[in-house]
Amino acid sequence: MNETMDKTVTRRDAQPTDSPQPPIKTPACSHCGDPCGKDSVRVEDKVFCCQGCRWVYQLLMDNDLSSYYAFSEEARITPRARPRIRYEFLDVPDLAQRWIRFSHDGHLRTVLRVPQIHCSACLWLLENLPKLDHGVLTARVNFLRKEATIDFDEQRTSLRRIAELLAGIGYEPDFSEPGDDVARKAAVSRKLYVKLGVAAFCFGNSMLIALPEYLSGGQLDTDFRRFFGWLSILLAVPVLYSLGDFFRGAWVSLRERSVTMDVPISIGVLSLAVRSLHDILTGSGPGYFDSLAGLAFFLLLGKVFQQKTFYALSFDRNYRSYFPIAVVRREGTAERIVPLENVVVGDVLRIRHGELIPADSELLSPEALVDYSFVTGESEPVRVLHGERLYAGGRQVGGLLEMRVVKTASSSYLTQLWNEGAFTSAPRSLIRSLSETTAKYFTGSILLIASAAAVYWQLSGGVSPVSVAVSVLIVACGCGLPLSLPFAYGTALRVLEKHRVFLKNDRVVELLAGVDTIVLDKTGTLTRTTGGRIVYEGDPLSPRKQQWVRSVARLSAHPLSRQVYEALPADDLWAVSSFEEIPGCGIQGVVDRHRIRLGSLAWLKGDREHPIADRDFDADRRTGTYVSVDGVVVGRFGIQALQRSGIERVARVLGGRYRFAVLSGDNEREQSLLNSVLPKNTEYYFNQLPMDKLTYIGTMQKAGRTVLMIGDGLNDAGALRQSDVGIAVTENTASFTPGSDAIMDADALPRLPEVLSLAKGARRTVIAAFALVGLYNLVAVGLAVQGQLSPLSAAIVMPLSSISVVAWTVGAVSVQARNLGLR
């Protein structure tokens, strides 16, 4: 391809010298749009500013990606290609591993920071990487974090080739900070600060130049007025440069057939500049360039404020959110439960069935079976052998495994998986739809009002129609509408995180506010997973059989299994093979060639039943689990679970406002106890399999109910995902479902009334913010239409709308949280 192209390349500077040539307009590069200099190259009817752009253009043409050039030039401002960059260090496995998030059977995943991402064309091009490199399987872009998540087949490509390809098309990856959890970019770009400084300099000097005109009462000498006028024009040039982002945004939005707030601002600025230029050149007035400079300064100041506040909200959610996960760390022969944030490289962790692998690790057990559907979406478990790598986000589906941590536990990475995994987008709400619809038509309405006001004052006289129109365009501000939602709900998110209630995103706050039905699981939710009284009844278990049962129970994270494990004598444990856990039924495994099963009697009905009657346990009103050894049901562990403290208060506060239901996989023996705790209108459903719970919630939703499901995340995964809001309760465990919308520490469950009240309060705050924005625009636009606001005054007042909305939403939600005791 390159040889063919080289034959047609001609140098633009190879022009005849025997006669003078007229000046030739510098053409724009056919790829990036930059002006072509002396090193430009021409291929047939295309001209490129450098060999890199020529190479990228041909690459896109050869891979059926010519539609990239269908984007407007402004919408695809392309970084300059750098095809000669090499990344030899990525050929070293130990170095490349620092940027690999997942690897199995030749399928690798990397997350690369790409600072050059800036527009929709970037997203389109990067997500079409599989067409440029057929070894790339998928490519997804996180626009806000400027990251590209790339899955690739190492048999067909490599991390180095992908990096070189990205650099070649103008998106050079940043390999400076792998796997960090700190901010990697400033809140406000240096370029914006430079423009703010330019506008401030011009504003100050323009005001000084305008002072003689003001002090003379408009009777300044003609020569002085002309001199100061030309100085004002000179200072206006950098002012217009400083507002370039507004002009560019307006032009792009118009080319894409949409109207943003940049459009009326740009029209207002240009109108003011043209009017001022006319007045100065014709000598009819001093112009308004001092007001224009002030307008630019305050517009940029408002933009800096907006970026800083959005950055603060984004930084908090992207980098400091964490899961309330506790993991089991081996310390010699003992075990200790430690928080995720205390896990360091070199720690040996023990992961039970159903628990999440919290950090990249080396497997110490002979083998493991890991479900990576949380990471890749593939549901088939992966077999990992001793010494191989385990990746964060996988779920252990075999027995107990031991692993040594090789990379610091990254809670932000788990947060990213949680957000991108099994979660489906929340239903659209009336408030959010109203906000988006209003914002869509706001700009058009303001343009119409400004035009009508200008026509009126042009006909009636008395006030400058240009000044009125510019004031209307500048002072009107719809920014409060999109700002109110993220700041009100974002503040609620941060408050709840302090109390170990972690919501997936701000939409969950709004959904919580609309809940009218609360569905509860019993075991592990209404009852504690530790500290209950356990009584075994049936055939006596010899010390060896107790060891067998304890060894099998140890591998499960289910609350009943954990209680059986802790109740039996802490003797030597046996190796367990063929371990399996069936949700809603029980667990089983082979120990010393003996098959041990623990679970419900209905599940064990295939075994030869021992003559132990269910009536033996009626008097105790206990939940329990039956035990089978080699196909014979030998007894039952009756468990008198302890009720979770604070449940009575939850029922008392919420009982009159919400419909309650209990879905339990246990029998109805403890209903009398629950009756004394939960509201009288509570519905009870026992012996429920996971599918039964899911079906019940679906039925409630069809009846028009908005359902909040609270469960332990083990047997409730389907129900949590089906519900409008699913909260997984965790207690010293790393087992939760990624399909949940929230994770709540078990000790925080008594604060459920406050959580729901805060969500409702945040929604009321948003509605009040809408009213505040409407009132501001009604008053401000009204004054501007009447000619009582100058453009400079409008520029000062306009940012106050955003500031007031942010102050109101953050302040109001914070006060509500304080009144609820959530400090």
C-alpha positions in Angstrom: 0.0 0.0 0.0 2.8 2.5 1.0 4.8 1.7 -2.1 1.8 2.5 -4.4 1.1 5.7 -2.5 4.8 6.8 -2.6 4.7 6.9 -6.4 2.0 9.4 -6.4 3.4 11.7 -3.7 4.6 15.2 -4.8 6.0 17.9 -2.7 4.0 21.1 -2.5 7.1 23.2 -2.3 8.4 21.9 -5.6 7.2 24.8 -7.6 8.8 26.4 -10.7 11.0 29.4 -10.0 11.3 31.0 -13.4 8.3 33.2 -12.9 6.6 34.8 -9.9 3.6 32.8 -8.6 0.5 34.3 -7.1 0.1 33.5 -3.4 -1.6 30.2 -2.8 -4.0 29.6 0.0 -2.7 27.1 2.4 -4.8 24.0 2.2 -6.1 22.1 5.2 -5.0 18.5 5.9 -7.6 16.0 4.6 -7.3 14.1 7.9 -6.8 16.4 10.8 -7.8 19.7 9.3 -4.6 21.5 10.3 -3.0 23.9 7.8 -0.4 22.2 5.6 3.1 23.5 5.7 6.2 22.9 3.7 6.4 19.2 4.7 2.9 18.4 3.4 2.3 15.6 1.0 -0.2 15.1 -1.7 -1.9 11.8 -2.7 -4.0 12.3 -5.8 -6.6 14.9 -4.9 -5.9 14.7 -1.1 -3.3 16.8 0.8 -1.9 15.9 4.2 0.1 18.0 6.6 2.5 15.0 7.4 3.2 11.4 6.6 1.4 10.4 9.8 -1.9 11.8 8.7 -1.5 10.3 5.3 -1.0 6.9 6.9 -4.0 7.2 9.1 -6.2 8.3 6.2 -5.2 5.3 4.1 -5.7 3.0 7.1 -9.2 4.2 7.6 -10.0 3.9 3.9 -8.6 0.4 3.8 -10.7 -0.8 6.7 -14.1 0.6 5.7 -14.0 3.4 8.2 -14.4 6.3 5.8 -17.6 7.3 7.6 -15.3 8.9 10.2 -15.0 11.8 7.8 -18.8 12.2 7.8 -18.4 14.0 11.1 -18.1 17.7 10.8 -14.5 19.0 10.9 -15.2 20.7 14.2 -16.7 17.5 15.7 -13.6 15.5 14.8 -10.7 17.8 15.7 -8.1 15.0 15.4 -4.9 14.7 17.4 -1.8 14.7 15.2 -0.8 11.1 14.4 2.5 9.8 15.7 3.1 6.5 13.9 6.8 6.3 14.8 6.3 5.9 18.5 7.5 2.5 19.7 6.6 0.7 22.9 9.3 -2.0 23.2 8.9 -2.1 27.0 5.4 -3.7 26.6 7.1 -6.8 25.2 8.5 -7.5 28.7 5.7 -9.6 30.3 6.3 -8.3 33.8 5.9 -4.7 32.6 3.0 -5.4 30.4 1.2 -7.2 33.2 0.9 -3.8 35.1 -1.7 -2.7 32.5 -3.5 -6.1 32.1 -6.8 -6.3 34.1 -7.8 -9.8 33.0 -6.2 -12.7 31.2 -7.5 -16.2 30.4 -7.0 -18.6 27.6 -5.5 -15.9 25.3 -8.3 -13.4 26.1 -6.8 -10.2 27.7 -8.3 -7.0 28.9 -6.4 -3.7 29.3 -7.6 -0.3 30.4 -5.6 2.5 28.9 -5.7 6.2 29.6 -6.1 8.2 26.4 -5.9 11.9 27.2 -6.7 13.0 23.6 -10.3 11.8 23.8 -12.5 14.9 23.4 -15.5 14.4 21.1 -18.0 12.0 19.6 -15.7 11.3 16.6 -13.0 10.1 19.1 -15.5 7.7 20.7 -16.6 6.4 17.3 -13.1 5.9 16.0 -11.8 4.2 19.2 -14.8 1.9 19.5 -14.1 0.8 15.9 -10.6 -0.4 16.8 -11.6 -4.1 16.0 -11.7 -3.0 12.3 -8.2 -1.5 12.4 -6.7 -4.5 14.3 -8.6 -7.8 13.9 -7.0 -9.0 17.1 -9.0 -6.5 19.1 -12.3 -8.1 20.2 -14.0 -5.1 21.8 -13.2 -1.5 22.7 -15.3 0.7 25.0 -14.6 4.3 25.9 -15.2 6.1 29.2 -15.5 9.6 28.0 -15.3 11.4 31.4 -12.3 9.4 32.6 -10.7 9.4 29.1 -10.1 5.7 29.3 -10.4 2.9 26.7 -11.2 -0.6 27.9 -9.9 -3.0 25.2 -10.4 -6.8 25.0 -8.0 -8.5 22.7 -6.7 -11.9 21.6 -3.0 -12.3 22.3 -2.6 -14.8 19.6 -3.5 -12.2 17.0 -2.2 -9.0 18.5 -0.4 -7.6 21.5 -0.6 -4.8 23.9 2.4 -3.2 22.2 0.8 -3.3 18.8 -2.4 -1.8 20.2 -0.5 1.0 21.8 1.4 1.7 18.6 -1.9 1.7 16.6 -3.4 4.2 19.0 -0.4 6.5 18.8 -0.4 6.1 15.0 -4.0 7.4 14.7 -3.4 10.3 17.1 -4.4 8.8 20.5 -1.1 8.2 22.3 -1.8 6.1 25.5 -0.6 7.4 28.8 1.5 4.7 30.5 2.8 6.8 33.3 0.4 5.7 36.1 -0.9 2.1 35.9 -3.7 1.0 38.2 -3.6 4.1 40.4 -6.5 5.3 42.5 -5.6 9.0 42.5 -6.7 11.8 40.3 -4.8 11.9 37.1 -5.8 15.2 35.7 -6.4 18.7 37.1 -9.9 19.9 37.8 -9.5 22.8 35.4 -7.2 22.7 32.3 -4.3 25.0 32.2 -5.5 26.3 28.9 -8.7 27.6 30.5 -6.7 29.4 33.3 -4.6 31.1 30.6 -7.7 32.3 28.8 -9.2 33.5 32.1 -5.9 35.5 32.7 -6.0 37.0 29.2 -9.6 38.1 29.8 -8.8 39.6 33.2 -5.8 41.5 31.8 -7.9 42.9 28.9 -10.9 43.7 31.2 -8.7 45.7 33.6 -7.0 47.7 30.8 -10.2 48.2 28.9 -11.8 49.8 32.0 -8.8 52.1 32.4 -9.0 53.1 28.8 -12.8 53.8 29.2 -12.3 56.0 32.3 -11.6 59.2 30.3 -14.8 58.8 28.4 -16.8 58.2 31.6 -15.1 61.1 33.5 -15.6 63.6 30.7 -19.3 62.8 30.5 -19.0 61.8 26.9 -17.3 65.1 25.9 -13.9 63.6 25.2 -11.7 65.2 22.6 -12.2 63.6 19.2 -8.5 62.6 18.7 -8.3 61.1 22.2 -11.6 59.2 21.6 -10.3 57.8 18.3 -7.0 56.8 20.0 -8.6 55.1 22.9 -11.1 53.5 20.6 -8.3 51.9 18.5 -6.7 50.7 21.8 -10.0 49.1 22.8 -10.2 47.3 19.4 -6.7 46.1 19.9 -7.5 44.7 23.3 -10.7 43.1 22.0 -8.8 40.7 19.8 -7.3 38.6 22.7 -10.7 38.9 24.4 -12.4 37.1 21.5 -9.6 34.5 21.6 -10.3 33.8 25.2 -14.0 33.1 24.3 -13.0 30.7 21.5 -14.4 27.6 23.3 -17.9 29.2 23.3 -17.6 30.0 19.6 -16.3 26.5 18.8 -19.1 24.8 20.9 -21.8 26.9 19.2 -20.5 26.1 15.7 -20.3 22.4 16.4 -23.7 22.3 17.9 -25.2 24.1 14.9 -23.4 21.8 12.5 -24.8 18.9 14.4 -28.3 20.5 14.2 -28.6 21.1 17.9 -28.7 24.2 20.0 -26.7 24.5 23.2 -26.2 27.4 25.6 -23.0 28.3 23.7 -25.2 29.5 20.8 -27.0 32.5 22.5 -23.8 33.5 24.3 -21.8 33.5 21.0 -24.5 35.5 19.2 -24.6 38.0 22.1 -20.8 38.4 22.2 -20.5 38.8 18.4 -23.4 41.3 18.3 -21.8 43.4 21.0 -18.4 43.2 19.2 -19.9 44.2 15.8 -21.9 47.1 17.4 -18.8 48.4 19.2 -16.7 48.2 16.1 -19.3 50.1 14.1 -19.5 52.9 16.8 -15.7 53.3 17.0 -15.1 53.3 13.2 -17.9 55.7 12.4 -17.1 57.9 15.4 -20.7 57.6 16.7 -19.7 56.3 20.1 -17.0 54.8 22.3 -18.3 51.2 21.9 -18.8 48.6 24.5 -15.4 46.7 24.4 -14.9 47.3 28.1 -18.2 45.6 28.7 -17.2 42.9 26.3 -14.0 42.3 28.2 -15.9 42.1 31.5 -18.4 39.8 29.9 -15.6 37.4 28.8 -14.0 37.5 32.3 -17.1 36.6 34.1 -18.2 34.0 31.6 -14.8 32.2 32.0 -14.9 32.6 35.7 -18.3 30.9 35.7 -16.9 28.1 33.5 -14.0 27.5 35.9 -16.4 27.3 38.8 -18.6 24.8 36.9 -15.7 22.6 36.0 -14.4 22.6 39.5 -17.7 21.6 41.0 -18.3 18.9 38.5 -14.8 17.6 39.0 -15.3 17.4 42.7 -18.5 15.4 42.2 -16.8 13.1 39.6 -13.6 12.6 41.7 -15.5 11.5 44.7 -17.6 8.9 42.9 -14.8 7.6 40.6 -11.9 7.3 43.1 -13.1 7.3 46.7 -16.2 5.1 46.5 -15.5 1.7 48.0 -17.3 -1.5 48.9 -18.0 -2.6 52.5 -16.1 -5.8 51.8 -14.3 -7.7 54.5 -12.0 -10.6 53.5 -10.5 -13.5 55.4 -6.7 -13.1 55.8 -4.6 -16.0 56.9 -2.2 -15.2 59.7 -0.1 -18.2 60.4 -2.6 -21.0 61.2 -5.3 -18.5 62.3 -7.8 -16.5 60.3 -8.7 -12.8 60.6 -11.4 -10.8 59.0 -10.0 -7.5 57.7 -11.5 -4.6 55.6 -10.6 -4.5 51.9 -8.7 -1.3 52.3 -6.2 -3.0 54.7 -5.3 -5.7 52.2 -1.7 -5.3 50.9 0.5 -7.1 48.4 1.7 -10.4 49.9 -1.3 -11.1 52.0 -2.7 -14.6 51.9 -6.5 -14.5 51.6 -9.1 -17.3 51.9 -12.1 -17.1 49.6 -15.2 -19.2 50.1 -17.8 -20.3 47.6 -19.7 -17.3 46.1 -17.3 -14.7 47.4 -15.6 -12.0 45.2 -11.9 -12.0 44.5 -11.0 -8.5 45.7 -7.5 -8.2 44.2 -5.2 -9.7 41.5 -3.6 -12.6 43.1 -1.6 -15.8 42.7 -3.5 -19.1 43.4 -1.9 -21.1 46.2 -4.5 -23.9 46.2 -4.1 -26.8 43.7 -6.9 -25.4 41.5 -9.9 -23.1 41.5 -13.1 -22.6 39.6 -13.8 -18.9 39.0 -16.8 -17.2 37.5 -15.6 -14.1 35.5 -19.1 -13.1 34.3 -18.8 -10.0 36.5 -15.8 -9.0 34.3 -16.4 -10.5 30.9 -20.0 -11.4 30.7 -19.2 -15.0 30.0 -21.1 -17.3 32.5 -18.9 -20.4 32.0 -16.6 -20.8 35.0 -12.8 -20.8 34.4 -10.5 -23.5 35.8 -7.3 -21.9 37.3 -4.4 -24.0 38.4 -1.8 -23.6 41.1 0.5 -20.6 40.6 -1.7 -19.0 37.9 -3.2 -15.5 38.1 -6.6 -14.7 39.6 -8.1 -11.4 38.7 -10.1 -9.0 40.7 -13.8 -9.2 40.1 -14.0 -13.0 39.6 -16.3 -15.0 41.9 -15.2 -18.3 43.5 -17.7 -21.1 42.6 -15.8 -24.1 44.0 -14.6 -24.8 47.5 -12.3 -22.8 49.7 -9.2 -21.4 47.9 -6.1 -19.6 49.1 -4.4 -16.9 47.1 -1.5 -14.5 47.6 -2.2 -10.9 46.6 0.1 -9.6 43.9 -1.6 -6.2 43.2 -3.1 -3.8 45.6 -6.8 -4.2 46.0 -8.4 -1.6 43.8 -11.8 -0.6 45.1 -12.2 1.9 42.3 -11.8 -1.0 39.8 -14.5 -3.0 41.6 -16.7 0.1 41.5 -16.1 0.3 37.8 -17.1 -3.4 37.3 -20.1 -2.9 39.5 -21.3 0.0 37.4 -20.6 -1.7 34.1 -21.6 -5.2 35.0 -25.0 -6.7 35.5 -26.7 -3.4 36.0 -29.3 -2.3 33.5 -30.2 1.3 33.1 -32.8 2.6 35.5 -36.2 3.6 34.2 -36.6 7.2 33.1 -38.2 9.4 35.7 -40.6 12.3 35.3 -38.2 14.7 37.0 -35.3 13.8 34.8 -37.4 13.8 31.6 -38.7 17.2 32.5 -35.2 18.5 33.1 -33.9 17.2 29.8 -37.0 18.4 27.8 -36.9 21.9 29.4 -33.2 22.2 28.7 -33.7 21.2 25.1 -36.2 24.0 24.3 -34.7 26.6 26.6 -32.1 28.0 24.2 -34.6 28.4 21.4 -37.0 30.2 23.6 -34.3 32.7 24.7 -33.3 33.4 21.1 -36.9 34.2 20.3 -37.3 36.5 23.3 -34.1 38.3 22.5 -35.1 38.8 18.9 -38.5 40.1 19.9 -37.0 42.5 22.4 -34.6 43.9 19.9 -37.3 44.5 17.3 -39.5 46.2 19.9 -36.7 48.6 21.1 -35.6 49.3 17.5 -39.2 50.4 16.7 -39.9 52.3 19.9 -36.4 53.8 20.5 -35.0 55.0 23.8 -32.8 51.9 24.5 -30.1 50.3 22.3 -31.8 47.2 20.8 -28.4 45.5 20.5 -27.7 46.0 24.2 -31.1 44.6 25.2 -30.7 41.6 23.0 -27.2 40.9 24.2 -28.3 41.2 27.8 -31.2 38.8 27.3 -28.9 36.2 25.6 -26.2 36.5 28.3 -28.4 36.7 31.5 -30.6 33.8 30.6 -29.2 30.6 32.2 -30.6 27.1 31.9 -27.5 25.6 33.6 -29.4 25.2 36.9 -31.6 22.4 35.4 -28.9 19.9 34.6 -26.9 21.0 37.7 -29.6 20.4 40.2 -29.9 16.6 39.7 -26.3 15.6 40.0 -25.5 17.9 42.9 -28.6 17.1 45.0 -28.4 13.4 44.4 -24.6 13.4 44.5 -24.6 15.0 48.0 -27.0 12.3 49.1 -24.6 9.7 47.8 -21.7 11.1 49.8 -23.8 11.4 53.0 -25.0 7.7 52.7 -21.5 6.5 52.0 -20.3 7.8 55.3 -22.9 5.5 56.9 -21.9 2.5 54.8 -24.8 2.6 52.4 -23.3 2.6 48.9 -25.6 3.4 46.0 -24.5 2.6 42.5 -25.3 6.0 41.0 -27.5 9.1 41.5 -30.5 7.5 39.7 -30.8 5.1 42.6 -31.5 8.0 44.9 -34.5 9.1 42.7 -35.8 5.5 42.5 -35.6 5.1 46.3 -37.7 8.2 46.6 -40.5 6.5 44.7 -40.6 3.2 46.5 -43.9 2.1 48.0 -43.3 -1.6 48.7 -40.5 -3.2 50.8 -39.7 -6.9 50.3 -37.3 -8.5 52.8 -35.4 -11.7 52.8 -35.3 -13.3 56.3 -32.1 -15.2 56.8 -29.1 -12.9 56.8 -31.3 -9.8 56.5 -33.9 -9.8 59.4 -31.6 -12.2 61.4 -27.9 -12.1 62.2 -25.5 -14.5 60.6 -23.6 -15.0 63.9 -24.4 -15.5 67.5 -27.5 -17.6 67.2 -28.2 -20.7 69.4 -27.7 -24.0 67.6 -29.1 -27.4 68.7 -28.4 -30.6 66.9 -31.0 -33.4 67.0 -30.9 -36.8 65.4 -28.3 -39.6 65.3 -25.3 -38.7 67.3 -22.4 -37.4 65.2 -19.1 -38.9 65.9 -16.1 -36.4 66.2 -15.0 -37.5 62.8 -18.4 -36.9 61.2 -18.5 -33.5 62.9 -15.2 -32.7 61.2 -16.6 -33.8 57.9 -19.7 -31.6 58.3 -17.6 -28.6 59.5 -15.2 -29.0 56.6 -18.1 -28.8 54.1 -19.9 -26.0 55.9 -16.7 -23.9 55.9 -16.7 -23.6 52.2 -20.0 -21.8 52.0 -20.8 -18.1 52.6 -24.5 -18.8 53.4 -25.5 -17.6 56.9 -26.8 -21.1 58.0 -23.6 -22.8 56.8 -21.5 -20.2 58.6 -23.4 -20.8 61.8 -23.0 -24.6 61.6 -19.3 -24.2 60.9 -18.8 -21.9 64.0 -20.9 -24.1 66.2 -19.0 -27.4 65.7 -15.7 -28.1 67.6 -12.7 -26.5 65.9 -10.8 -29.7 65.3 -8.7 -30.5 62.2 -10.4 -29.8 58.9 -10.5 -32.2 56.0 -10.0 -31.6 52.3 -13.3 -31.4 50.4 -13.7 -32.4 46.8 -16.6 -32.0 44.4 -18.0 -29.2 46.4 -21.3 -27.7 45.1 -23.7 -25.1 46.4 -27.3 -25.1 44.9 -29.1 -21.8 45.6 -32.3 -22.3 47.6 -31.4 -26.0 48.3 -28.1 -26.5 50.1 -24.5 -27.6 49.8 -22.7 -30.9 49.3 -19.1 -32.2 49.0 -17.0 -35.4 49.3 -14.9 -35.7 52.4 -12.7 -38.8 53.0 -14.7 -40.6 50.3 -17.9 -39.8 52.1 -20.7 -37.6 50.6 -21.9 -34.9 53.0 -25.0 -32.8 52.2 -26.5 -30.0 54.2 -29.8 -28.3 53.2 -33.5 -28.5 53.2 -35.4 -31.7 53.7 -37.2 -31.3 50.4 -33.8 -31.2 48.6 -32.6 -34.3 50.5 -35.8 -36.2 49.7 -33.8 -38.4 47.3 -31.7 -39.7 50.1 -32.8 -42.6 52.3 -34.7 -40.8 55.1 -33.8 -41.6 58.7 -36.9 -41.8 61.0 -36.5 -38.3 62.4 -39.8 -36.5 62.2 -40.3 -32.9 61.5 -42.4 -32.7 64.6 -39.2 -33.1 66.7 -38.5 -29.4 66.0 -42.0 -27.9 66.1 -41.7 -26.8 69.7 -38.5 -25.0 69.2 -39.7 -22.8 66.3 -36.2 -22.9 64.9 -34.9 -22.4 61.4 -32.7 -25.3 60.5 -30.7 -27.4 58.0 -30.7 -31.1 57.6 -27.6 -33.3 57.4 -27.1 -36.3 55.1 -24.1 -38.7 55.2 -23.7 -41.1 52.3 -27.3 -40.7 51.3 -28.8 -41.1 54.8 -30.5 -38.1 56.6 -29.0 -38.4 60.0 -30.2 -35.3 61.8 -30.9 -31.6 61.8 -29.3 -28.5 63.1 -32.0 -26.3 64.6 -30.9 -22.7 64.6 -32.5 -20.1 66.8 -31.2 -17.1 64.9 -30.9 -13.8 66.6 -33.0 -11.0 65.3 -31.1 -8.1 63.9 -31.2 -5.1 66.3 -33.1 -2.1 65.1 -35.7 -4.1 63.0 -38.5 -3.1 65.3 -37.7 0.6 64.8 -37.7 0.1 61.0 -41.1 -1.5 61.1 -42.5 1.0 63.5 -41.4 4.0 61.5 -42.1 2.7 58.0 -45.1 0.4 58.7 -47.8 3.0 58.1 -46.2 4.3 54.9 -45.0 1.2 53.0 -46.3 -2.2 52.1 -44.2 -5.0 53.6 -43.6 -8.5 52.5 -41.2 -11.3 53.6 -39.9 -13.9 51.2 -38.0 -16.7 52.9 -36.6 -20.0 51.8 -37.2 -21.4 55.3 -40.5 -22.8 56.6 -43.1 -20.8 58.6 -42.0 -21.8 62.1 -40.7 -18.3 62.9 -43.7 -16.4 61.6 -45.0 -15.8 65.1 -41.7 -14.2 66.1 -41.8 -12.1 62.9 -45.4 -11.1 63.6 -44.3 -9.5 66.8 -41.6 -7.4 65.0 -42.9 -6.5 61.6 -46.0 -4.4 60.7 -49.4 -6.1 60.9 -50.0 -5.7 57.2 -46.9 -7.7 56.3 -47.4 -10.6 53.8 -45.4 -13.8 54.4 -44.2 -16.3 51.8 -42.1 -19.3 53.0 -40.3 -22.1 51.3 -39.5 -19.7 48.5 -37.0 -20.7 45.8 -35.0 -18.0 44.1 -37.2 -18.1 41.1 -40.3 -17.8 43.3 -38.9 -14.5 44.8 -38.3 -13.1 41.3 -41.8 -14.0 40.2 -43.4 -12.4 43.2 -41.6 -9.1 42.6 -42.5 -9.2 38.9 -46.1 -9.6 39.8 -46.0 -6.7 42.2 -44.5 -4.5 39.6 -47.1 -5.4 37.0 -49.7 -4.3 39.6 -48.1 -0.8 39.6 -45.9 -1.1 42.7 -42.4 0.3 43.0 -40.5 -2.4 44.9 -37.4 -2.2 47.1 -35.9 -5.6 47.7 -33.4 -6.2 50.6 -31.5 -9.4 50.7 -28.1 -11.0 51.5 -27.2 -11.3 47.8 -26.6 -15.0 47.9 -30.0 -16.6 47.0 -31.6 -13.3 46.1 -29.5 -12.2 43.0 -32.5 -12.6 40.6 -34.9 -10.8 42.9 -32.5 -8.0 43.6 -32.0 -7.4 39.9 -35.7 -7.6 39.1 -36.8 -5.1 41.8 -36.8 -1.4 41.1 -34.2 -1.0 43.7 -32.2 -3.9 45.1 -30.1 -3.6 48.2 -27.6 -6.3 49.1 -26.9 -6.5 52.8 -23.4 -7.6 53.7 -21.9 -8.7 57.1 -18.2 -9.6 57.2 -18.4 -11.1 53.7 -17.2 -10.4 50.2 -20.3 -12.1 48.8 -22.8 -9.8 47.1 -24.5 -9.6 43.7 -23.3 -7.2 41.1 -26.9 -7.0 40.0 -27.8 -5.0 43.1 -28.3 -1.2 43.0 -26.9 -0.6 46.4 -24.8 -2.3 49.1 -25.6 -1.8 52.7 -23.5 -2.8 55.7 -25.7 -5.0 57.9 -25.2 -2.6 60.9 -26.7 0.2 58.8 -30.0 -1.6 58.1 -31.7 0.1 61.1 -31.1 3.4 59.3 -33.3 2.4 56.4 -36.0 5.0 57.4 -33.4 7.8 57.3 -32.1 6.5 53.9 -35.6 6.6 52.4 -36.4 10.0 54.0 -33.1 11.5 52.6 -33.9 10.2 49.1 -37.4 11.8 49.3 -35.8 15.0 50.6 -33.3 15.1 47.8 -36.1 14.8 45.2 -38.0 17.7 46.9 -34.8 19.7 46.7 -34.5 19.1 43.0 -38.1 20.2 42.5 -37.4 23.4 44.5 -34.2 24.0 42.5 -36.3 23.9 39.3 -38.6 26.5 40.8 -35.5 28.6 41.7 -34.1 28.4 38.2 -37.5 29.4 36.8 -37.8 32.4 39.1 -34.3 33.6 38.4 -34.9 33.5 34.6 -38.3 35.1 34.9 -36.8 38.1 36.9 -33.5 38.4 35.1 -34.9 38.1 31.6 -37.7 40.4 32.5 -35.2 43.1 33.6 -33.1 42.6 30.5 -36.1 42.9 28.1 -37.0 46.2 29.8 -33.5 47.5 29.2 -32.6 47.7 32.9 -29.6 45.3 32.6 -26.4 46.2 30.7 -24.4 43.3 29.0 -21.8 43.6 31.7 -24.3 43.4 34.5 -25.9 40.4 32.8 -22.5 38.7 32.7 -22.0 39.2 36.4 -25.5 38.0 37.3 -25.6 35.0 35.0 -23.1 32.8 37.0 -25.1 33.5 40.1 -27.8 31.2 38.8 -25.4 28.2 38.7 -23.8 29.2 42.0 -27.2 29.6 43.7 -28.5 26.2 42.4 -25.3 24.4 43.6 -25.4 26.2 47.0 -29.1 25.4 47.4 -29.0 21.7 46.4 -25.9 20.9 48.4 -26.9 23.0 51.4 -30.5 21.8 51.5 -29.6 18.1 51.2 -26.9 18.5 53.8 -29.3 20.2 56.3 -31.8 17.4 55.7 -29.2 14.8 56.4 -28.2 16.6 59.6 -31.8 16.8 60.7 -32.1 13.0 60.1 -29.0 12.3 62.1 -26.9 11.4 59.1 -23.9 13.5 59.7 
